[in-house]
Structures are given as structure tokens and as C-alpha cells.
């Protein structure tokens, strides 16, 4: 009986992990992040996002961040325009190097939203990364 319960628990864990690892789930049609349980950042999730994934907290030189990512086949200009409308108070930094082309939106609280085409992969897909600032680097 004990082995049976352990097997059920492990199967449930694997299923839940796979569901959160880009299994094709769609981001919310509403900009409210609470409608997408994977979005732990509180930042607006793009409504036509797919392959949503939440990653563990990450550290950068300027602090720690919670991260949520998705992709979209919408045009880069359209995704950027949507975020301009939904990220009031942000500043924009153009990103154009050997790896990416797009915009980094920086919020007053140090949170960051990256919207870009990956030059090393499928350029027709827009990558969206929401990085919620959670505190100083440790």
C-alpha cells in the first residue's frame, strides 16, 4: 500500500511539473495576471501567449526576480504595442544584438518585461519574459 501511495504522489508531481513546463497552455485572454495561475509575477500576461512557464526565482547583479515566460506568433510590433498600453510608467530600452531584437520595458520598481524576437531561433516567434523584482541580490 505504501509503494502504491508513493507511486501516485510521484505521478501527480510529474504531471503537474509537465503542465507548467511549456506544455502549450495559453496565457490569460485578460491582462489580469491572476487569471493565469502560472504567472507569479503580478505583471500583465500577454493575452495571446502560449507555452507559458514559471521559472524559479533568479538572481541578477541588481537583485532577485520571479520569472514568467511565454511565446506568441503575433507580430513583434503588436506585442510591443500591447505592453506599451499595459505597462504605464515604464521606460523602454531597445535591444538589438546578435541574439535578439526587441524592447525591454523597465518599471519604476525595477521589474522588467522583455519582448523580443530571438535571432538564433525562429524569428517569427516573439518571446515574452516577465521579471518581477523581489528584492536586493543576496
N, C-alpha and C positions, 0 to 999 in steps of 0.2 A: 504494500500500500504506500509506503514511504517513497519508494522509487517512482511509483506512478504519479504521486503529487509533485515530485521534483521535475519529472518529465513535462507535466502540464505547465508548471511555472516557467520552465526554460522555453517551452514552445510559445507561451504568451509573450515572454520577453523578446524573443527573436521576431515575432510577428509585429510587435509594437515598434521595435527598432527599425525594421524594414519599412514600415509605414511612414516613418519620419525621415527616411534617407532618400528622398527624391523619387518616390515611387509613383510620381505622376499626379499627386494630389494638387488641387488647384488652390491658389490663394483666394481670399475673400473677394466677392464682387463689390463689396463695400470697403471703403477706405479704413474702416474701423478695425484695428488690428485684433480686437477681442473676438472677431468673427473667425479668425484663423488660429486655432489653438496652438499651432506650432510657433507663431510669431511671439516670442518672449520679449521683444524689444520695445513694444509700445509705439513704434514708428509705423506710419501707414504702409500697408502691404499693397502693391500694385494689383489692381483687380483682375488683370489677365495673366497673372503669374502662374507658372506651373513648376513642377519638380521642386516644391518647397522643402527646405531643410533648415533645421535649427542646429547650430554648432555649439560646442561648449564655450564657456567664457574664454576670451583670448586676451593676451597682454600685448600692448604696443608700448613704444617709448613714452607716450603721453598718458597712459592709463590702461584700464581694463574695460572690456566691452563684451556685451552679449551680442550674438550674431544670428541673423536670419537671412537666408538667401533664396532666390527663386530665379526663374528664367522666363523670357517671353519671346514670342516670334513677332510681336508688334514692332513697328519701326522705331529705331532709337530716338528719333526726334519726338515721336508721340509719347514715349515713356518719359523722356526728359521733361516734356511739357506738363505731363500729369504730375510729376513730382514738384515742378515749379509752383503749381497751383496748390499742392497739399503740404508743402514744407515752407510755410511762411516764416520769414526771419532768417532763412538760410543764406549762406554765401556760396557761390559756385566757383569751383576750381576745375579748369579744363584739363583733362587727362588725355594725352596723345603721345604714346611712345611706341616702342617695338611690340608691346604686348596688348595694349588696349587703346580704345578711342571712346571717349565719353565725358561724363561730368561727375565730379564728387561734390555733393551738397554737404556743407558743414553747418551744423546747427549751433546756436549760441551756447548750448550745454555740452559741446564737444562731440555730440553724436554725429555720425557720418552716414550718408547714403551714397553708395557708388552705383552708377548706371552706365554700363559700357558694353561695347562690342569687343569680344576677345579676338585679337588679330592672329592668334596662334591656333584658333579652332574655327568653328562655324560662325562666320561674321554676320549671318542673318539672325542669330540668336542674341538677345540682349540679356546680360547678366545683371541682376539686381542684388546688392548686398546692403542690408540694414545693420548698422553697428551702433548699438545704444551704449553710450558712455556710462559706466557704473562706478567709477572711482579712480583714484590715483593708482599708478603702477605699484605693484608690490614686489 
